[in-house]
Amino acid sequence: MQLINTIEISPYAFSREAYDFPNGSSLELPEEWNQFWKKCISDKNLGHLESIRKGSYLVDIRTLRDDDLVEILKNELKEVELLDFEEQVGKINGGIVLMDNNEIYIEPTCCGDIGNMKEWEKISQHASNQWNELWIGHPWIFYRKDNQFIEFSNYTESNPKDFNENEILVRVSQSELQTEFKKIVEQQNDFEFRIRKTLDRMGIAHAEQISKLMTGHA
């Protein structure tokens, strides 16, 4: 079992032109969507990036180079008035991906961001034999403890009391999950440091505060 810390690299945020997109969903046409994504982000020299799966816009933060981070931060700040940064800087879209046996089971959904790792942290604190919500965006999922394992539900927009007991998506070792999450915390801290250093090099004021806002540490 592996957790991956990702950010979303949207093709529409980095393309200079309105390229034609595939005539079908990313599930139906993953290769075509992957090519479209790479074509769009190549406009800002990000075409070498690889997503976690074809058809996804999520990229492992460990694979980002320094010059990639410059382009990403430029995009994050392009509509921000830095005199009012505390009200305008938001968390970077993305979040934690859960992979087991080379298959992706959980990934952040719409409105998920890298600050949602605080939700994952609650698993070790609040896991019980009752379903608890894990906010990863919408739709979200639920989790519960079963002996030394954590069970995760399918994606849903319901509440725990209406949830079908048969809709378990994946079951993982609680100790393995905790070990992997510790790695994610270290990666997040390193990512915040990299953002701060990059902002400093870009000549952006309040680099430390902005890096904390972007990573959910503020």
N, C-alpha and C positions, 0 to 999 in steps of 0.2 A: 504494500500500500504506500502511496506517495501523495503528498500535498504539494501543489505548485502555486506560487504567488504570481499572479498575472496582472497586467494592465490591458485595457482595450485600446487598440490602434484602429480607429474608425477610418475606412477609406474616404469617406466624405469630408473628413476634417483635414486631410492631407493632400487631396488631389487638386490640381490647378484647373482641370477641365471636368465637364460632366460626362464621364465615360458611360457607354451603354452597359447596363448590368444584365446578368443572365436572366433568361425568361423561365424562371422556376425558383423554388426555394433552395436554400443552402443544403438542406437534407437531400433533395432530389439531385442537385448539381454541385456537389462539393468541390470538384476540381475546377469547374468553370468559375465558381465564386472565389476560389483561392487565387486564380489567375487575375480576376477583376480586382481583388484586394491588393495584390502585389503591383499591378499596373498603377493603381491610384496612389499608393504610398511611395512608389518609386519617384513620383514627382518631388518628394522631399527627401530623396536618397535613403529611403527606408525599405527598399524592395528586397534586401537581403534577409529581412526578418522572417522567421517561421512561426506560424501560429500553432497552438496546441493540437489542432486538428484542422483538416481542410474544410473550409466553410466558416471557420471561426475567425474572429478579430482579436482573440486573446493571445498575448505573448508573455512568455516567462520573463520576469524582470531580470533574471540573471544573464539573459542573452543580450541585453541592451548595451551598446557601446556608448562611450562618452558623447560622440557626435550625434548619436540617435537621441540621447537624452536632451541635448540642446534643442533639437527640432520638436520634441514632445513638449518641452517646457514652453517654448515659443507659442505653440498651439494652445496650451493651457492658459497662457497669460494674455493672449492676443486681444481679448475684450475686457481685460481687467484694468481698472483705473487704480494704479498702485498706491495713490494717496488714500484709497479706501479699501486696501487689500483684505483687511480682516473680514469685511462683509462680502467680498466678491470672490475670493479664492475658495474653490471647493475641493473635495477629495477627488483623486484621479479615478476614473471608471475602471472597473476590473474586480478582482477578488481572488479567492482561493478556489483552486480546482482539486478535486479528489479523484485520483486514478488508482485502479487496482488491477493487477495482471494485465497491464498495458491497455486497459479500457477506461475511458473517462465516464464517471458516474455523476459527478456533481460539478457544475461550473456556475459562475455568477450569471445572473439574469438581468433583465432591464432595471436600471437604476442601482445596480450593485456597484460598490466601490471598494478600494483597497482598505478603507477604514472598517469594513465589515469583519475584519479579523477579530475584532472585539466580540462579535457574535460567536465565533468559533471558540474563543477563549472560555465562554460560558459553559461549553459542553462539559469540561472537567469539573466545573463548579456546581452545575445544576442537573447533570444527567440523572434521571431516575427511570423507573419503569413506566412513567407516564410520558406521552408525547409532548415535546416542547418545540416551539417554533425556532427555526434557524433562518434569520433574515439574510438572504443572498441577493435581494432584488425581488422582482415579481415576474413569474410565480416563485414561491419560496418552498422550503421543505421543512420537515419535522425530524426530530431525533429522539431516541430514548435508549436507556441502558438495559441490556439483557445479560446478566452475569458479568463477565469481563469483556463484553462486546458492546459496541454502539451501533444501533440500527438507524439507518436514514430512510426516510420515506421518499416516494415519488414526488415530483414537483406538483404543487397544489396552490390554490387560492382559497382554500377552505380553512376552517378553524379546527383545532385538535379534536373537539368532541364529535365533529361530523366526519372524521377521517376513517377510511376503510382499513381495517387491520391487515388486509392482505396486500396492501400497496407498499411493500418494503422494497426499496431500490437496491440497497447494498448494506452489508454487515461487516464491520471491521473491528479489529482488536483495539480495545481502549488504550492499552499501553503503547501500541504502535502509533495510534493517532496522537497521543500526547508527545511522543518522541518527534514525530513529523512536525507537529505544531511548534515545538521549540525551535526547529530549523526555520520555520516561517517567520517567527518573531525576530530572529537574528537577521534574516534577509530584509525584513521590513525596516529594521533599524539601520542597516547598511544602505538601503535604498534612500531613506531620509537623508543620511549623511551625504550620499552622492548628489542628491537634488540640491542640498544646501551649497555644496562645493561648486556645482555647475552654475547655480544662480549667482554665486559670488564672481565666478569667471565671466559671466554675462553682464556683470555690473548692475545687477538687480538689488535694490535696497531691501532690507528686512528679510534676507535670504533664510535665516534660521526659522523665523515665524512662518514664512510661506511654506517651507519644506514640511513643517509640522502640520499645517492645515491640509496640504496635499496628501499626506499619508495617514491622516486621522489621528495624529498624536497631539494635536492642540487641545 
